[in-house]
Amino acid sequence: MYSSISKGIALLVLMMTGNAQAANAEEKTQVSFSVQPQQCVTMRQGRDCFATLKIQWQHALAPALCLYQMTNEQTHKQLKCWSNSSQGKAVIEFESSENIHYQLRSFEGDKLIAEAEVVVSWLHKNNTRRRRWRLF
């Protein structure tokens, strides 16, 4: 049913996709990316949490990289870029009531290199019921 040529093409396509995945995984292992602190705690649910984030990265190569703040799938904000540098640092003021992802992306091709998340948590759940004080 199938010719040997079509089998060879299918094998070549599978090998090429496998090599691309291996190269992408290899590039991610060459980078060290950290965001400190990884958690921000606020008193009540729904209130903004404030923190000073220290972001550091180190890459075996010296590519041009940019740091992005991802609030959701559609919106992202470019914070800082580095060119021809094998390491970088950034200090960012964090203010949010929701979890935020930080991504390190290549300047050319906008390829994801590394990602970290800052988780917002709270001590007390937001209670919509108000307490009423009575003296008698």
QUIBELWO-V31217 format. One record per backbone hydrogen bond with DSSP energy under -1.0 kcal/mol. CO is the residue of the C=O (numbers start at 0). NH is the residue of the N-H. If there is no record, write none. Layout:
# QUIBELWO-V31217
co=CO nh=NH
co=CO nh=NH
This chain:
# QUIBELWO-V31217
co=2 nh=6
co=3 nh=7
co=4 nh=8
co=5 nh=9
co=6 nh=10
co=7 nh=11
co=8 nh=12
co=9 nh=13
co=10 nh=14
co=11 nh=15
co=12 nh=16
co=13 nh=17
co=14 nh=18
co=15 nh=19
co=16 nh=20
co=17 nh=21
co=18 nh=22
co=19 nh=23
co=20 nh=24
co=21 nh=25
co=22 nh=26
co=23 nh=27
co=24 nh=28
co=29 nh=59
co=31 nh=57
co=33 nh=55
co=35 nh=53
co=37 nh=118
co=39 nh=120
co=41 nh=122
co=42 nh=123
co=43 nh=46
co=48 nh=95
co=50 nh=93
co=52 nh=91
co=53 nh=35
co=54 nh=89
co=55 nh=33
co=56 nh=87
co=57 nh=31
co=63 nh=106
co=64 nh=81
co=65 nh=104
co=66 nh=78
co=66 nh=79
co=67 nh=102
co=68 nh=76
co=69 nh=100
co=74 nh=70
co=74 nh=71
co=76 nh=68
co=79 nh=66
co=81 nh=64
co=85 nh=58
co=87 nh=56
co=89 nh=54
co=91 nh=52
co=93 nh=50
co=95 nh=48
co=99 nh=117
co=100 nh=69
co=101 nh=115
co=102 nh=67
co=103 nh=112
co=103 nh=113
co=104 nh=65
co=110 nh=105
co=113 nh=103
co=115 nh=101
co=117 nh=99
co=118 nh=39
co=120 nh=41
co=123 nh=44
